[in-house]
Amino acid sequence: MRIITLSYLIAFPLASLAMAGTLWPRSAAAQNIVVLVNDEPITSLDIAQRQRWIARTSNFGEQMKALLTGPAINDKFRKMMIAAQPHSQAEAEQAAGRIKKQLIEDAKRQVLSGGGGSSRQAVIDALIEDKLKLQAAKKLEIKITDKEVEDNLAARAAANLPPGQKPDLNAFYQQFEADGINRKTIKEIIRVQLAWRDVIRKKFGPRIASMIAEDAASQPSAPSGDIHFDVRVLRLAVQNAADQKSVGERLLEAEGIKAKSPSCTDLPKEAKLLAGATVKTIDKARLSSFPKDIQPLIEKVSEGQMTPPVLVGNAVESYALCRKGTVAKASNPAERKPDPRQLEYDRFSRSFMQEIKQSASIDYRGS
């Protein structure tokens, strides 16, 4: 009976190990300072945390599966079971559970220590850039709140859930905490991304929009029927359209919002500050779908800009152009051109980072 039981357990497949979870022992790394970036420290703990984050978010599941499936892991399991020398079925089952847990922990340790293939210096370089990004945001008085960070994380977590299902952020954090990655690390990584996005928008947004508009103007124009527009319509209700004073006040309010050059994302927030103001979303609309007196205004504005306010019926309206492009045709996705806005954003991002690096004080203190 003992031989039959052992043979069964030794042959037990380990594919299920890749799906199992276990608590990762917390790191006790000393927080000695490795680099000072304009007198702000990067510690050895910061580096260890980032290494684990990179490993955990770089094909972690595939790497774990590769280590926990196949003939090699089955052979290792078999040898460890024989070495355990269980004397009963109950002991054999206990030994099997203990060995599987150990194999999972060993695999996790191997994957996480690999840093996702990034060298330690590459991780340090990334942390230095993060410090510089947050410092640049501080100079421009850009502050990302904890709520903005968690809203962004919730949106990311929701992307992998069925429609309508709300993400559990606590469970989201816990899956990383099990691998020794604390919540502060996760939040700071997202905070840096959001802050740097706003830095580039604030410093270079108008220039990027202008360059894209100039580039678009230099390209052969497509037939108007092949162009679509993504717009946000700011609508300020007027109680009496015949009352010139009321209309004038609404026009001034709309001009005030237009002067702030709000992004399409921020426009609803600005509208909430005014009584009787609403924002309507219109995506992928052809020019002919807009009122005739609005069409030439929309054609003239660049992406990220708003049209002059006009009286339409019993409301003052201004149209924010979010995106203008040709209607997507059924074609090979590989033939689609990259988003010019993203290309320009990346170009300005690299250039500005190089600029602030050259003027920064970066002092390496140790390993």
C-alpha angles and dihedrals in degrees: 000000000000092000093050092049094048092047090053094049094044090054091048107128117241098207088108090063091076089063097046124098135214138175114265115222113252117251118246094195113155114246097233115159113255101172136011114211108194086333093309112120132235109197134202087251090056089053094047091049093050092047090055092046092053091047092046093051098040108083090306095159093050092049092049091048091051091053096043101046135060138049095301096060092042090053091049091050091050093051092047090050092051090048091052090061098203115196100202141028091256091053090046092053091048091049091048092052092047093048094048090051090050092049091051092050091048091050092048091049091051094049096044094046089055091068092219090290094301119131120236090249091053089054091049090049090053091050091049090054090049090055091049092048093053091045090052090050091051091053089053090047091244113152126180112207125218088247092057090050094050093044088055092048091048090052090051092048092047091055089074095046132085113269112280096018113123118224121244103226092189090058089045091056093043094059088060095039088058086064095048098262110132127216093246090061092052094046094048092051090054092042091056092050093051094043094050091048089056092045092057092043093050096045101035108013096106092044092050091049091048094049092049091048091050091048091049090049091053092053122088106272118246121225109277090243090061094056124087130193132211107204141166114217115213107205123189112189118227118205094207117019089192092060103092092194093056092046091047092052091051091048090053091049091051091047089052092057091043090054090057089059093217118194118246087256093053098042095086089054091053091047092055089065091065126068115243094011123137136174122217123197119222117178132186094000123160118234091247090063092068125080111277094243090051097049097077090047093054091047092055101049123085126228110285093027134103129227120242109273117260135184111254113178108306096345142063111237135192123182122219112205109218099170140356123192148133119282110267112250126209100266143128108299088222089065094059115109120237118260106273091211091057091047092053091044091053092047094051090042093056093043095050093045090053089050096052092043091058092055096040127103107233113179119184110209105177148311 
